[in-house]
Amino acid sequence: MKTKITLVASMLIIGTFAQAQIAEIKVAQNGITQLNKQEKELQLQKSCASNDIALLTDQEKKIKVEKLNLKNEIRYLKTIEVNPDTKLQFKEDFKSVSNADWSADTYYTCAKFNQNGQTLTAYYDNDSKLIGTTTAKKLSDLPLATQNSITNKYSDYKIKSVLYFNDNAASDSDLFMLDKQFNDTDCFFVILTNAKQKITLQLNDAGQIMNEKSTQDL
């Protein structure tokens, strides 16, 4: 009986610990957003003022250091202690996989691993249920017409990555990918960036764009 109680208590502690870290990640992300706004304000001041340019530049440097520290903090916080139930479920879902690198984001616990020569990431919710997996792809994996459409429409963007999401049909959870909510289905994600923003495209298997979502202040 003591063993069972200890195990339950340990799992509760791990769950609470993980939730606390996720809350800290959100605080750090909000801090980066605020620093981005401060950067924009300083850039505007520099464009309007002929004096105190050196002072404004020094403030910009301090903001960049603060942003770097917050990003490092987020990277550290994402290496959380994983719920034992999630690890057990992963072994059940991927019996042939012996090793995985675990991390977490705001919504999921993630396991990155190699299978059949490909690198996959499996996403689990707070109930240790598999949401789906992503596999790295290339733009050339999409239909030629889609490739041309994307490169023409987003000519001032660079393609950061292309992912294929394989949905777990047994899960009816909402899909949150790259901090955005998307349709819960098998699909491609194309992530494009430029100096001002990031755009995430969700495409179906036929290469048709289903959703387009942007993030400001990169």
Secondary structure, DSSP 4 states (H G I P E B T S, - for coil): -HHHHHHHHHHHHHHHHHHHHHHHHHHHHHHHHHHHHHHHHHHHHHHH-SS-HHHHHHHHHHHHHHHHHHHHHHHHHTSPPPPHHHHHHHHHH-TT----EEEE-SS-EEEEEEETTEEEEEEE-TTS-EEEEEEEE-GGGS-HHHHHHHHHHTTTSEEEEEEEEEE-TT--PPEEETTEEE-SSSEEEEEEE-SSEEEEEEE-TTS-EEEEEEEE--
